[in-house]
Amino acid sequence: MAVLLRGMDTAETVALTRAMTHSGRVLDWRAAQLGGPVVDKHSTGGVGDKLSLMLAPIVAACGGVVPMISGRGLGHTGGTLDKLEALPGYRVDVDEAGFSQVLRAAGCAIVGASAELAPADRRLYAIRDLTATVESVPLITASILSKKLAAGLQALVLDVKVGTGAFMATEAEARTLAESLVRTAQGAGLPARARLTDMNQVLGRHAGNALEVAEALAFLKNEPGCPRQRLLHKRLWFTVLTHTPVDPD
C-alpha cells in the first residue's frame, strides 16, 4: 500500500524487479544454439487482443526466437494462455526441456510461467489482489519484467494498450506505464521499446477464446481479416526492426 500511495523511483523499481527475477531460475539460452536473437513482445491486454498468437510465429519465420511466457486474463481483458487452452490438448505447463525443444523446432513457444520462474511474482500478485494494489505502476512494472528477464530475453517490445477496452483507460496512464517499463527494463539490462496502441474497440473481428484462436490462424494463412489488426502488426514489427521509442498510435 505504501508503494501504491507514494510510488517508487526508477532505481527502486529496478531493484525490486531484479530481486523478483532472481527469486527463482533465470533461463540462459546461450548454450542452446537456437540460431537467432531471443526476443519477445508483451501486451498489457485488451478486448480481442490476439496479437501474440500472430506475432510470435511471424517473428520466428523471420529468424527470431520467441520464448513467450504469457499470462491469463486481467479483469475484463483476455489472456493468451486462456485463448490457447481453447485448442484441445494444448499444454501451457511444459518443463524447460520441452520448452527448449519446441523453440529449436518452431522458433517460438507460448507457455505459462513455471513454479521456478519468478516465484516471488505469484506471491506478491496474490497479496496485491487482496489489498487492492493491483493498479500500482511500479508493481505492475516489476511483475511484467521479472518474468521477461527470467525468460532470458535479449530484447523486448511492449505493446501498451490504451482505451475503454484496456487496463489503462487514458493515454496519460498508458504513457506512464510504458515509460516505467522501458526505463526499468533498460536499467535491468534488457533493451526495450514500447508503443501505445488504441484499445477503444475490439481488436480484430472477434472476442472470445476459441474465436480469437481461429481468427489468428486465419490471419497466419493470409485469409481476409481486419485491416486495423494488420496495420498494428506492421507498426509493432517496425518497432522491433528500428528500435523506435515510446510512440502514441
PAZAPA-4460 file (N, C-alpha, C; in steps of 0.05 Angstrom, whole numbers, plus 32768, in hexadecimal, padded with zeros to 4 digits):
% residues 249
    n_x    n_y    n_z   ca_x   ca_y   ca_z    c_x    c_y    c_z   seq   type   mol
   8011   7FE8   8000   8000   8000   8000   8011   8019   8000     1      M     A
   8028   8018   800E   803A   802F   800E   8045   8034   7FF2     2      A     A
   804B   801F   7FE3   8054   8022   7FC8   803E   802E   7FB6     3      V     A
   8026   8025   7FBA   800F   8030   7FAA   800C   804E   7FB0     4      L     A
   800E   8056   7FC9   8008   8072   7FD0   8020   8084   7FCB     5      L     A
   8038   807B   7FCF   8050   808C   7FCD   8060   8087   7FB3     6      R     A
   805C   8071   7FA6   806B   806A   7F8E   8087   8061   7F93     7      G     A
   8096   805B   7F7E   80B2   8054   7F80   80C1   8061   7F69     8      M     A
   80DA   8069   7F6E   80E9   8074   7F58   80F4   805D   7F47     9      D     A
   8102   8065   7F31   810C   8050   7F1E   811F   803D   7F2C    10      T     A
   8132   8048   7F3B   8146   8036   7F48   8138   8022   7F5B    11      A     A
   8124   802B   7F6A   8115   8019   7F7C   8106   8004   7F6C    12      E     A
   80FA   800C   7F56   80EA   7FF9   7F46   80FD   7FE4   7F39    13      T     A
   8114   7FED   7F30   8128   7FDB   7F25   8131   7FC7   7F3A    14      V     A
   8136   7FD1   7F52   813F   7FBF   7F68   812A   7FAA   7F6E    15      A     A
   8111   7FB3   7F70   80FB   7FA0   7F75   80F9   7F8B   7F5F    16      L     A
   80FA   7F95   7F46   80F8   7F83   7F2F   810E   7F6E   7F2F    17      T     A
   8127   7F77   7F34   813E   7F64   7F34   813A   7F50   7F4B    18      R     A
   8131   7F59   7F62   812D   7F46   7F78   8117   7F32   7F72    19      A     A
   8102   7F3A   7F65   80ED   7F28   7F5D   80F6   7F14   7F48    20      M     A
   8106   7F1F   7F35   8111   7F0E   7F20   8122   7EF7   7F2B    21      T     A
   8133   7EFE   7F3F   8146   7EEB   7F4A   813B   7EDC   7F62    22      H     A
   8120   7EDE   7F66   8113   7ECE   7F7B   8111   7EB1   7F72    23      S     A
   8116   7EAC   7F58   8115   7E91   7F4D   8129   7E8D   7F37    24      G     A
   8124   7E7B   7F25   8137   7E74   7F10   8136   7E89   7EFA    25      R     A
   814D   7E90   7EEF   814F   7EA2   7ED8   8159   7E92   7EC0    26      V     A
   814A   7E91   7EAB   8152   7E81   7E93   8169   7E8E   7E85    27      L     A
   817A   7E7E   7E7A   8191   7E87   7E6A   8192   7E77   7E51    28      D     A
   818D   7E84   7E3A   818B   7E76   7E20   81A5   7E75   7E11    29      W     A
   81BB   7E7F   7E1C   81D4   7E81   7E0D   81DF   7E66   7E04    30      R     A
   81DB   7E51   7E14   81E5   7E37   7E0D   81D1   7E26   7DFD    31      A     A
   81B9   7E31   7DF9   81A4   7E21   7DEC   81A6   7E21   7DCD    32      A     A
   81B7   7E33   7DC2   81BB   7E35   7DA5   81A0   7E37   7D96    33      Q     A
   8191   7E4C   7D9D   8177   7E50   7D92   8178   7E5C   7D76    34      L     A
   818E   7E69   7D6F   8191   7E72   7D54   8187   7E8E   7D4D    35      G     A
   817F   7E9E   7D62   8175   7EB8   7D5C   8174   7EC8   7D76    36      G     A
   816E   7EE2   7D74   816B   7EF3   7D8C   8153   7EEB   7D9C    37      P     A
   8156   7EEB   7DB6   8140   7EE3   7DC8   8130   7EFC   7DD0    38      V     A
   8118   7EFF   7DC6   8108   7F17   7DC9   80EC   7F10   7DD1    39      V     A
   80DD   7F24   7DD9   80C1   7F20   7DE1   80B2   7F3A   7DDF    40      D     A
   8098   7F37   7DDF   8085   7F4D   7DE0   8072   7F49   7DF7    41      K     A
   806C   7F5E   7E06   8058   7F5C   7E1B   8042   7F70   7E17    42      H     A
   8029   7F68   7E1A   8013   7F7A   7E19   8006   7F7D   7E34    43      S     A
   7FFD   7F95   7E3B   7FF0   7F99   7E54   7FD3   7F90   7E53    44      T     A
   7FC9   7F87   7E3C   7FAF   7F7A   7E3A   7F98   7F8C   7E32    45      G     A
   7F85   7F81   7E24   7F6E   7F8F   7E1C   7F59   7F7C   7E11    46      G     A
   7F41   7F86   7E0C   7F2C   7F75   7E02   7F32   7F6D   7DE5    47      V     A
   7F33   7F53   7DDF   7F39   7F49   7DC4   7F56   7F4B   7DBD    48      G     A
   7F68   7F50   7DD0   7F84   7F52   7DC9   7F91   7F36   7DC6    49      D     A
   7F95   7F2F   7DAD   7F9F   7F14   7DA6   7FBA   7F17   7D98    50      K     A
   7FC8   7F2E   7D9B   7FE0   7F33   7D8B   7FF6   7F20   7D91    51      L     A
   7FF9   7F17   7DAA   800E   7F05   7DB1   800D   7EEB   7DA1    52      S     A
   7FF4   7EE1   7D9D   7FF0   7EC8   7D8E   7FFA   7ECB   7D71    53      L     A
   7FFB   7EE4   7D67   8003   7EE8   7D4B   8021   7EF1   7D4A    54      M     A
   8028   7F03   7D5C   8043   7F0F   7D5A   8059   7EFB   7D60    55      L     A
   8055   7EE9   7D73   806A   7ED6   7D7A   8073   7EC5   7D62    56      A     A
   8060   7EB8   7D53   8069   7EA9   7D3C   8073   7EBA   7D25    57      P     A
   806A   7ED3   7D22   8074   7EE5   7D0D   8091   7EEB   7D13    58      I     A
   8098   7EF2   7D2C   80B4   7EF8   7D33   80C5   7EDF   7D30    59      V     A
   80BB   7EC8   7D37   80CA   7EAF   7D34   80CF   7EAA   7D16    60      A     A
   80BC   7EAF   7D05   80C0   7EAB   7CE8   80D5   7EBE   7CDD    61      A     A
   80DA   7ED4   7CEB   80EE   7EE8   7CE2   8109   7EE3   7CEF    62      C     A
   810C   7ECD   7CFE   8126   7EC5   7D0A   8129   7ECB   7D27    63      G     A
   8115   7ED8   7D34   8117   7EDC   7D51   810E   7EC4   7D60    64      G     A
   8115   7EC3   7D7A   810D   7EAD   7D8C   80FD   7EBA   7DA2    65      V     A
   80E4   7EB0   7DA6   80D1   7EBD   7DB8   80C9   7EAA   7DCE    66      V     A
   80D6   7EAB   7DE6   80CD   7E9B   7DFD   80B9   7EAB   7E0D    67      P     A
   80A0   7EAB   7E04   808C   7EBD   7E0F   807F   7EB0   7E28    68      M     A
   8084   7EBC   7E3F   8077   7EB3   7E58   8060   7EC6   7E5D    69      I     A
   8048   7EBC   7E5A   8030   7ECC   7E5A   801F   7EC7   7E74    70      S     A
   800A   7ED7   7E76   7FF9   7ED5   7E8D   7FDC   7ED2   7E86    71      G     A
   7FCB   7ED3   7E9A   7FAE   7ED0   7E96   7FA1   7EEB   7E97    72      R     A
   7F87   7EEB   7E94   7F78   7F04   7E93   7F7B   7F15   7EAC    73      G     A
   7F7B   7F2F   7EA8   7F7B   7F42   7EBE   7F62   7F53   7EBC    74      L     A
   7F50   7F50   7ED0   7F37   7F5E   7ECF   7F27   7F56   7EB7    75      G     A
   7F1F   7F69   7EA7   7F0E   7F63   7E8F   7F1F   7F5D   7E76    76      H     A
   7F3A   7F5F   7E79   7F4B   7F5A   7E61   7F51   7F3C   7E5F    77      T     A
   7F54   7F32   7E47   7F59   7F16   7E42   7F77   7F0F   7E47    78      G     A
   7F7B   7EF6   7E4E   7F97   7EEC   7E52   7F9F   7ED9   7E3C    79      G     A
   7FB8   7EDB   7E33   7FC2   7ECA   7E1D   7FC0   7EAC   7E24    80      T     A
   7FC7   7EA5   7E3D   7FC5   7E89   7E45   7FA9   7E7F   7E44    81      L     A
   7F96   7E8F   7E4C   7F79   7E87   7E4B   7F71   7E82   7E2E    82      D     A
   7F7A   7E92   7E1C   7F73   7E8F   7E00   7F7F   7E74   7DF5    83      K     A
   7F98   7E6F   7DFB   7FA5   7E57   7DF1   7F99   7E3E   7DFC    84      L     A
   7F8F   7E3F   7E14   7F83   7E27   7E20   7F68   7E21   7E14    85      E     A
   7F5E   7E32   7E01   7F47   7E2B   7DF2   7F4E   7E15   7DDD    86      A     A
   7F68   7E11   7DD8   7F71   7DFC   7DC6   7F72   7DE2   7DD6    87      L     A
   7F63   7DCE   7DCE   7F64   7DB4   7DDD   7F80   7DA9   7DDE    88      P     A
   7F89   7DA3   7DF7   7FA3   7D96   7DFA   7FBA   7DAA   7DFD    89      G     A
   7FB6   7DC4   7DF9   7FCC   7DD7   7DFB   7FD4   7DD9   7E18    90      Y     A
   7FEE   7DD7   7E1E   7FF9   7DD8   7E39   8008   7DF2   7E3D    91      R     A
   8002   7E01   7E51   8010   7E1A   7E57   8025   7E15   7E6D    92      V     A
   8025   7DFE   7E7A   8037   7DF8   7E90   804C   7DE3   7E87    93      D     A
   805F   7DEC   7E77   8074   7DDA   7E6E   808E   7DDF   7E7E    94      V     A
   809F   7DCA   7E80   80B8   7DCD   7E8E   80CC   7DDB   7E7C    95      D     A
   80E3   7DE2   7E87   80F8   7DF1   7E78   8102   7DE1   7E60    96      E     A
   8104   7DC7   7E63   810E   7DB6   7E4D   80FA   7DB7   7E36    97      A     A
   80E0   7DB4   7E3C   80CC   7DB6   7E27   80CA   7DD1   7E1B    98      G     A
   80CD   7DE6   7E2B   80CD   7E01   7E21   80E4   7E05   7E0D    99      F     A
   80FC   7DFD   7E14   8113   7DFF   7E03   810F   7DEF   7DE9   100      S     A
   8104   7DD8   7DEB   8100   7DC7   7DD3   80ED   7DD4   7DBF   101      Q     A
   80D7   7DE0   7DC9   80C5   7DEE   7DB7   80D1   7E06   7DAB   102      V     A
   80E1   7E15   7DBA   80EE   7E2D   7DAF   8101   7E25   7D99   103      L     A
   8110   7E0F   7D9C   8122   7E07   7D86   8113   7DFD   7D6E   104      R     A
   80FC   7DF1   7D72   80ED   7DE6   7D5C   80DD   7DFC   7D4D   105      A     A
   80D0   7E0D   7D5C   80BD   7E20   7D50   80C6   7E3D   7D51   106      A     A
   80D9   7E44   7D62   80E3   7E5F   7D65   80D3   7E70   7D79   107      G     A
   80BC   7E65   7D82   80AC   7E73   7D96   809D   7E60   7DA7   108      C     A
   8096   7E68   7DBF   8086   7E58   7DD1   8078   7E6B   7DE4   109      A     A
   805E   7E66   7DE9   804F   7E76   7DFC   8046   7E64   7E13   110      I     A
   8050   7E6A   7E2A   804B   7E59   7E42   8045   7E6A   7E5A   111      V     A
   803D   7E5E   7E70   803A   7E6C   7E89   8054   7E6A   7E99   112      G     A
   8056   7E7C   7EAC   806E   7E7D   7EBD   806E   7E64   7ECF   113      A     A
   8084   7E56   7ED1   8086   7E3F   7EE3   808A   7E48   7EFF   114      S     A
   8088   7E36   7F12   808B   7E3C   7F2E   80A7   7E46   7F34   115      A     A
   80BB   7E40   7F22   80D6   7E48   7F27   80DD   7E64   7F1D   116      E     A
   80CC   7E70   7F0C   80D1   7E8A   7F00   80C3   7EA0   7F0F   117      L     A
   80D3   7EB2   7F1B   80C8   7EC9   7F2A   80B2   7EC1   7F3D   118      A     A
   80B6   7EAE   7F4F   80A1   7EA6   7F62   8098   7EBC   7F74   119      P     A
   80A9   7ED0   7F79   80A1   7EE7   7F8A   8089   7EF6   7F7D   120      A     A
   8088   7EF6   7F62   8073   7F05   7F55   8057   7EF9   7F5C   121      D     A
   8055   7EDF   7F5C   803C   7ED2   7F63   8033   7ED9   7F7F   122      R     A
   8046   7ED8   7F92   8040   7EDE   7FAE   8037   7EFC   7FB1   123      R     A
   8047   7F0E   7FA4   8040   7F2A   7FA7   8026   7F31   7F99   124      L     A
   8021   7F25   7F82   8008   7F2B   7F74   7FF0   7F23   7F84   125      Y     A
   7FF2   7F0C   7F91   7FDC   7F03   7FA2   7FD6   7F17   7FB9   126      A     A
   7FEC   7F22   7FC4   7FE9   7F36   7FD9   7FDD   7F50   7FCD   127      I     A
   7FE6   7F58   7FB6   7FDB   7F70   7FA9   7FBE   7F6E   7FA3   128      R     A
   7FB5   7F56   7F9B   7F99   7F52   7F94   7F88   7F55   7FAD   129      D     A
   7F92   7F4C   7FC4   7F82   7F4E   7FDD   7F83   7F6A   7FE9   130      L     A
   7F98   7F79   7FE3   7F9B   7F93   7FEF   7F94   7FAB   7FDD   131      T     A
   7F88   7FA5   7FC6   7F7F   7FB9   7FB3   7F96   7FCB   7FAA   132      A     A
   7FAD   7FBF   7FA5   7FC5   7FCE   7F9B   7FCE   7FC4   7F80   133      T     A
   7FBC   7FB7   7F71   7FC3   7FAD   7F56   7FCB   7FC3   7F43   134      V     A
   7FBF   7FDB   7F46   7FC4   7FF0   7F32   7FDE   8000   7F37   135      E     A
   7FED   7FF9   7F4B   8006   8007   7F50   801A   8004   7F38   136      S     A
   8022   801A   7F2C   8033   8018   7F14   804E   800B   7F1A   137      V     A
   805C   8012   7F30   8075   8004   7F36   8071   7FE6   7F3A   138      P     A
   805C   7FDE   7F47   8057   7FC1   7F4C   804F   7FB3   7F32   139      L     A
   803F   7FC0   7F21   8039   7FB5   7F07   8053   7FB1   7EF7   140      I     A
   8064   7FC5   7EF7   807D   7FC5   7EE8   808F   7FAD   7EF2   141      T     A
   8092   7FAB   7F0C   80A3   7F95   7F16   8097   7F7A   7F10   142      A     A
   807D   7F78   7F11   806F   7F5E   7F0C   8074   7F55   7EEF   143      S     A
   8070   7F68   7EDC   8074   7F61   7EC0   8091   7F5A   7EBA   144      I     A
   80A3   7F6C   7EC2   80BF   7F69   7EBA   80CE   7F53   7EC8   145      L     A
   80C6   7F4D   7EE1   80D4   7F37   7EEF   80D1   7F1D   7EDF   146      S     A
   80BA   7F18   7ED4   80B6   7EFF   7EC4   80C5   7F01   7EA9   147      K     A
   80C5   7F18   7E9D   80D3   7F1B   7E83   80F2   7F18   7E87   148      K     A
   80FC   7F24   7E9C   8119   7F21   7EA2   8120   7F04   7EA9   149      L     A
   810E   7EF6   7EB7   8112   7EDA   7EBE   8112   7EC9   7EA6   150      A     A
   8105   7ED2   7E90   8103   7EC2   7E77   811D   7EC4   7E67   151      A     A
   8130   7ED4   7E6F   814A   7ED6   7E61   8149   7EE5   7E47   152      G     A
   8139   7EFA   7E45   8136   7F09   7E2C   814E   7F1A   7E26   153      L     A
   8151   7F20   7E0C   8166   7F33   7E03   815A   7F4E   7DFC   154      Q     A
   8140   7F4F   7DF6   8132   7F68   7DF0   8114   7F63   7DF3   155      A     A
   8105   7F7A   7DF9   80E9   7F78   7DFF   80DA   7F90   7DF2   156      L     A
   80C3   7F8A   7DE6   80B1   7F9F   7DDC   8098   7F9E   7DEE   157      V     A
   808F   7FB5   7DF6   8078   7FB7   7E08   8061   7FC5   7DFA   158      L     A
   804A   7FB8   7DF8   8032   7FC2   7DEC   8020   7FCB   7E03   159      D     A
   801F   7FE5   7E08   8010   7FEF   7E1F   7FF5   7FFA   7E14   160      V     A
   7FE0   7FEC   7E1B   7FC5   7FF2   7E11   7FBA   800A   7E21   161      K     A
   7FAA   801A   7E13   7F9D   8031   7E20   7F81   8034   7E15   162      V     A
   7F6D   8038   7E26   7F52   803C   7E1D   7F3E   802D   7E2F   163      G     A
   7F25   802E   7E27   7F0F   8023   7E37   7F11   8005   7E3A   164      T     A
   7F1E   7FF7   7E27   7F20   7FDA   7E28   7F3A   7FD1   7E34   165      G     A
   7F4A   7FE3   7E3F   7F65   7FDD   7E4A   7F65   7FE1   7E68   166      A     A
   7F7B   7FD7   7E75   7F7F   7FDA   7E91   7F85   7FF7   7E97   167      F     A
   7F93   8005   7E85   7F99   8022   7E88   7F85   8031   7E76   168      M     A
   7F74   8041   7E82   7F5E   804D   7E73   7F66   8067   7E65   169      A     A
   7F7A   8075   7E6F   7F82   808E   7E63   7F9F   808D   7E58   170      T     A
   7FA4   809F   7E45   7FBF   80A0   7E3A   7FD4   80A7   7E4F   171      E     A
   7FCD   80B9   7E61   7FE0   80C0   7E76   7FE8   80A8   7E87   172      A     A
   7FD4   8098   7E8F   7FDA   8080   7E9F   7FEB   806C   7E8F   173      E     A
   7FE4   8068   7E76   7FF3   8055   7E66   800F   805E   7E61   174      A     A
   8013   8079   7E5D   802E   8083   7E58   803F   8080   7E71   175      R     A
   8033   8085   7E88   8041   8082   7EA2   804B   8065   7EA5   176      T     A
   8039   8052   7E9F   8041   8036   7EA1   8057   802F   7E8C   177      L     A
   8053   8038   7E73   8066   8032   7E5E   8082   803C   7E65   178      A     A
   8083   8055   7E6F   809D   8060   7E76   80AA   8052   7E8D   179      E     A
   8099   804A   7EA1   80A4   803B   7EB7   80AF   8020   7EAE   180      S     A
   80A1   8012   7E9C   80AA   7FF8   7E92   80C4   7FFB   7E83   181      L     A
   80C6   800F   7E72   80DF   8012   7E62   80F6   801A   7E73   182      V     A
   80F3   802D   7E85   8109   8035   7E97   8112   801F   7EA9   183      R     A
   80FF   8010   7EB4   8107   7FFA   7EC6   8114   7FE3   7EB7   184      T     A
   810A   7FDC   7E9F   8116   7FC7   7E90   8133   7FCE   7E89   185      A     A
   8137   7FE6   7E7F   8152   7FEF   7E78   8164   7FF1   7E90   186      Q     A
   8159   7FF9   7EA7   8168   7FFA   7EC0   8171   7FDE   7EC9   187      G     A
   8161   7FCA   7EC2   8167   7FAE   7EC9   8177   7FA0   7EB4   188      A     A
   817F   7FAF   7E9E   8190   7FA3   7E8A   8182   7F97   7E72   189      G     A
   8167   7F9C   7E6F   8158   7F90   7E59   8150   7FA7   7E46   190      L     A
   815A   7FA7   7E2D   8151   7FBB   7E1A   8133   7FB9   7E15   191      P     A
   8125   7FCF   7E16   8108   7FCE   7E13   80FE   7FE8   7E06   192      A     A
   80E8   7FE5   7DF7   80DA   7FFB   7DEB   80BC   7FF6   7DEF   193      R     A
   80AC   800C   7DEF   808F   800A   7DF3   8080   801A   7DDF   194      A     A
   8068   8011   7DD9   8054   8020   7DC9   803A   8021   7DD8   195      R     A
   802D   8038   7DD7   8012   803B   7DE1   7FFF   8035   7DCA   196      L     A
   7FED   8022   7DCE   7FDB   801B   7DB8   7FBE   801C   7DC1   197      T     A
   7FAD   8024   7DAF   7F90   8029   7DB5   7F81   8010   7DBC   198      D     A
   7F71   8012   7DD2   7F60   7FFC   7DDA   7F45   8006   7DE1   199      M     A
   7F3B   8019   7DD1   7F20   8023   7DD5   7F0B   8013   7DC6   200      N     A
   7F14   7FFE   7DB8   7F01   7FEC   7DAB   7F0F   7FD1   7DAA   201      Q     A
   7F00   7FBC   7DA6   7F0A   7FA1   7DA5   7F1F   7FA0   7D8E   202      V     A
   7F36   7F93   7D94   7F4B   7F90   7D80   7F46   7F78   7D70   203      L     A
   7F41   7F7C   7D56   7F39   7F66   7D45   7F1B   7F64   7D43   204      G     A
   7F12   7F4D   7D3B   7EF5   7F49   7D36   7EE7   7F3A   7D4D   205      R     A
   7EF6   7F2C   7D5E   7EEA   7F1B   7D72   7EF6   7F1F   7D8D   206      H     A
   7EE5   7F19   7DA2   7EEE   7F18   7DBE   7EE4   7EFE   7DC9   207      A     A
   7EF5   7EF0   7DD7   7EEE   7ED5   7DE2   7F04   7EC2   7DDB   208      G     A
   7F0B   7EB1   7DEE   7F24   7EA1   7DEB   7F26   7E91   7DD1   209      N     A
   7F12   7E80   7DCC   7F14   7E6E   7DB5   7F11   7E7F   7D9B   210      A     A
   7F00   7E93   7D9B   7EFD   7EA4   7D83   7F16   7EB3   7D7D   211      L     A
   7F24   7EBC   7D91   7F3D   7ECB   7D8C   7F53   7EB9   7D82   212      E     A
   7F55   7EA1   7D8B   7F68   7E8E   7D81   7F63   7E88   7D63   213      V     A
   7F49   7E84   7D5D   7F42   7E7F   7D41   7F49   7E97   7D2F   214      A     A
   7F44   7EAF   7D39   7F4B   7EC7   7D2A   7F69   7ECA   7D26   215      E     A
   7F78   7EC4   7D3B   7F95   7EC5   7D39   7FA0   7EB2   7D24   216      A     A
   7F95   7E99   7D24   7F9D   7E85   7D10   7F97   7E8E   7CF4   217      L     A
   7F7F   7E9B   7CF1   7F77   7EA5   7CD6   7F8A   7EBB   7CCD   218      A     A
   7F92   7ECC   7CDF   7FA5   7EE1   7CD9   7FBF   7ED6   7CCF   219      F     A
   7FCA   7EC2   7CDD   7FE4   7EB6   7CD7   7FE3   7EA7   7CBC   220      L     A
   7FCB   7E9F   7CB4   7FC8   7E92   7C9A   7FC1   7EA7   7C84   221      K     A
   7FC3   7EC1   7C8B   7FBE   7ED7   7C78   7FA2   7ED7   7C6D   222      N     A
   7F8F   7ECF   7C7E   7F73   7ED1   7C76   7F69   7EED   7C7C   223      E     A
   7F54   7EF6   7C70   7F4A   7F12   7C74   7F45   7F17   7C92   224      P     A
   7F4D   7F2E   7C9C   7F4A   7F34   7CB8   7F45   7F51   7CBD   225      G     A
   7F4C   7F5B   7CD4   7F46   7F76   7CDD   7F5D   7F89   7CD5   226      C     A
   7F59   7F9D   7CC4   7F6F   7FAF   7CBC   7F7C   7FBD   7CD4   227      P     A
   7F6D   7FC4   7CE8   7F79   7FD1   7D00   7F8D   7FBF   7D0E   228      R     A
   7F86   7FA5   7D0F   7F98   7F92   7D1C   7FB1   7F8F   7D0C   229      Q     A
   7FB0   7F8E   7CF2   7FC7   7F8C   7CE1   7FD9   7FA4   7CE4   230      R     A
   7FCD   7FBC   7CE6   7FDD   7FD4   7CE9   7FEC   7FD4   7D04   231      L     A
   7FE0   7FCA   7D19   7FED   7FC9   7D33   8004   7FB6   7D32   232      L     A
   8001   7F9F   7D24   8017   7F8C   7D21   802F   7F9A   7D14   233      H     A
   8029   7FA9   7CFF   803F   7FB7   7CF0   804E   7FCA   7D03   234      K     A
   803E   7FD9   7D13   804B   7FED   7D25   805B   7FDF   7D3B   235      R     A
   8052   7FC9   7D46   8061   7FBB   7D5B   807A   7FAF   7D4F   236      L     A
   8078   7FA4   7D37   808F   7F98   7D2A   80A4   7FAE   7D23   237      W     A
   809A   7FC6   7D1A   80AB   7FDD   7D15   80BA   7FE4   7D2F   238      F     A
   80AD   7FE3   7D46   80BA   7FE9   7D5F   80D0   7FD5   7D65   239      T     A
   80CC   7FBB   7D5F   80E0   7FA7   7D63   80F9   7FAD   7D52   240      V     A
   80F4   7FB4   7D38   810A   7FB8   7D25   811A   7FD1   7D29   241      L     A
   810C   7FE7   7D32   8119   8001   7D32   811E   800C   7D4E   242      T     A
   8115   7FFE   7D62   8119   8006   7D7E   810E   8023   7D83   243      H     A
   80F6   8028   7D77   80EA   8042   7D7C   80E0   8044   7D99   244      T     A
   80E0   805C   7DA4   80D8   805F   7DC0   80BA   805E   7DC5   245      P     A
   80B2   8064   7DDE   8096   8065   7DE4   8088   8078   7DD1   246      V     A
   8072   806F   7DC6   8065   807F   7DB0   8047   807B   7DB2   247      D     A
   8037   8090   7DB5   801A   808C   7DB5   8010   8085   7D9A   248      P     A
   7FFC   8073   7D99   7FF1   806A   7D80   7FD8   807B   7D7A   249      D     A
***
